[in-house]
Amino acid sequence: MKQLKNFLVLEDGAVTVDWVVLVALVVGFVIVTFTNIMDASEIFAGHIATYLTNWTF
C-alpha cells in the first residue's frame, strides 16, 4: 500500500516522460532539418555544376 501511495504522490516518473518526449521532438526536428538542408544543398550543387559546365571562355 505504501508503494502505491508513493507512486501516486511522486512526480519523478512524469518528469522523466516529459524529458523523453522533449528529446524525441528535438531529435525529430533535427532529422527533418538536416534532411531538408541536404536535399537543398544537392540541388544547389547541381545548379552550380550545370552553370560551370556551360560556362565558356
MILO-101776 format. One record per residue (C-alpha): residue in three letters; chain; x, z, y. Coordinates in nm, 3 decimals. Layout:
MILO-101776
residu_chaine_xx_zz_yy
ala_A_X_Z_Y
...
//
This chain:
MILO-101776
residu_chaine_xx_zz_yy
met_A_0.000_0.000_0.000
lys_A_0.288_0.076_0.237
gln_A_0.437_-0.269_0.181
leu_A_0.107_-0.437_0.271
lys_A_0.081_-0.228_0.588
asn_A_0.441_-0.317_0.685
phe_A_0.376_-0.685_0.617
leu_A_0.074_-0.686_0.846
val_A_0.249_-0.491_1.124
leu_A_0.594_-0.653_1.132
glu_A_0.637_-0.982_1.315
asp_A_0.970_-1.089_1.163
gly_A_0.806_-1.350_0.941
ala_A_0.612_-1.502_1.229
val_A_0.926_-1.528_1.441
thr_A_1.107_-1.698_1.154
val_A_0.827_-1.950_1.117
asp_A_0.836_-2.017_1.491
trp_A_1.210_-2.088_1.478
val_A_1.176_-2.313_1.173
val_A_0.905_-2.518_1.342
leu_A_1.103_-2.537_1.666
val_A_1.421_-2.651_1.491
ala_A_1.226_-2.907_1.286
leu_A_1.076_-3.052_1.604
val_A_1.416_-3.072_1.773
val_A_1.574_-3.241_1.470
gly_A_1.285_-3.489_1.453
phe_A_1.321_-3.565_1.824
val_A_1.696_-3.621_1.786
ile_A_1.646_-3.855_1.490
val_A_1.385_-4.061_1.678
thr_A_1.601_-4.073_1.990
phe_A_1.917_-4.182_1.809
thr_A_1.724_-4.445_1.613
asn_A_1.588_-4.594_1.934
ile_A_1.929_-4.585_2.102
met_A_2.092_-4.754_1.802
asp_A_1.828_-5.029_1.795
ala_A_1.854_-5.089_2.168
ser_A_2.234_-5.097_2.162
glu_A_2.233_-5.350_1.876
ile_A_2.000_-5.576_2.075
phe_A_2.211_-5.534_2.389
ala_A_2.530_-5.612_2.194
gly_A_2.363_-5.925_2.060
his_A_2.280_-6.039_2.412
ile_A_2.638_-5.979_2.523
ala_A_2.773_-6.170_2.223
thr_A_2.543_-6.463_2.295
tyr_A_2.643_-6.466_2.660
leu_A_3.014_-6.458_2.580
thr_A_2.978_-6.725_2.310
asn_A_2.804_-6.964_2.550
trp_A_3.047_-6.897_2.834
thr_A_3.261_-7.196_2.915
phe_A_3.585_-7.208_3.111
//
